[in-house]
Amino acid sequence: MSEKKKQANQDLDLDWLEEDPLGLNEEMPVVAFECLDCGKEDEVPDFVVEEFGYDLKKGEEVEIECPFCGGTMKQARKNSR
């Protein structure tokens, strides 16, 4: 932050804005999902995957609607070659 902005924040008592009280600048863990229909990939926040998987039975996978085509997305698997 520039010295001019810092001085303006101090003048207005806005020093708390330099901190991150809501954690908005923290890295959010994501899970890669791939669409079974169009093949596009998208990253989904980890907490969303956990919530969608709450009521699943053993062996079931989280399925999410594709934002690109409306198809079904499942967690992307890395090729083991």
C-alpha positions in Angstrom: 0.0 0.0 0.0 1.3 3.4 -0.9 2.4 5.8 1.9 -0.3 8.3 0.8 -3.0 5.6 1.2 -1.6 4.5 4.6 -1.6 8.1 5.8 -5.2 8.6 4.6 -6.2 5.4 6.4 -4.6 6.6 9.6 -6.3 9.9 9.2 -9.7 8.2 8.9 -8.8 5.5 11.5 -9.1 2.7 8.9 -6.0 0.7 9.9 -8.2 -2.3 10.3 -8.7 -2.5 6.5 -5.0 -3.4 6.1 -5.7 -6.6 8.1 -7.9 -9.4 6.8 -10.5 -9.9 9.5 -12.7 -12.1 7.3 -10.0 -14.2 5.9 -10.8 -13.1 2.3 -7.1 -13.1 1.2 -6.4 -16.7 2.4 -5.9 -19.5 -0.1 -9.0 -21.7 -0.4 -8.5 -25.4 -1.1 -10.2 -26.5 -4.2 -11.0 -29.9 -5.9 -10.8 -30.3 -9.7 -14.0 -31.7 -11.3 -14.4 -32.8 -14.9 -17.7 -32.8 -16.9 -18.7 -36.2 -18.2 -20.6 -34.6 -21.2 -18.4 -31.7 -22.5 -15.1 -32.7 -20.8 -14.4 -29.2 -19.4 -12.8 -28.9 -16.0 -13.7 -26.6 -13.1 -12.4 -26.1 -9.6 -14.9 -26.4 -6.8 -14.1 -25.2 -3.2 -13.3 -28.1 -0.8 -16.1 -27.1 1.6 -18.7 -27.4 -1.1 -17.5 -30.9 -2.0 -17.6 -31.9 1.7 -21.2 -30.6 2.0 -22.4 -32.4 -1.1 -20.8 -35.6 0.1 -22.4 -35.5 3.5 -25.4 -37.9 2.8 -23.6 -40.1 0.2 -23.4 -43.9 0.8 -20.1 -45.7 0.8 -18.7 -45.9 -2.7 -20.8 -43.0 -4.1 -19.1 -40.0 -5.5 -20.0 -36.3 -5.4 -21.7 -35.1 -8.6 -22.0 -31.4 -9.4 -23.8 -29.7 -12.3 -21.5 -28.4 -15.0 -21.6 -24.6 -15.2 -20.7 -24.8 -18.9 -23.2 -27.3 -20.4 -25.5 -28.4 -17.5 -24.1 -31.9 -17.6 -22.8 -34.0 -14.7 -19.3 -33.3 -13.2 -17.3 -35.8 -11.2 -14.0 -35.4 -9.4 -11.2 -35.4 -12.0 -8.8 -38.3 -11.8 -5.2 -37.9 -12.7 -3.8 -40.3 -15.3 -1.4 -42.8 -13.7 1.0 -43.4 -16.6 
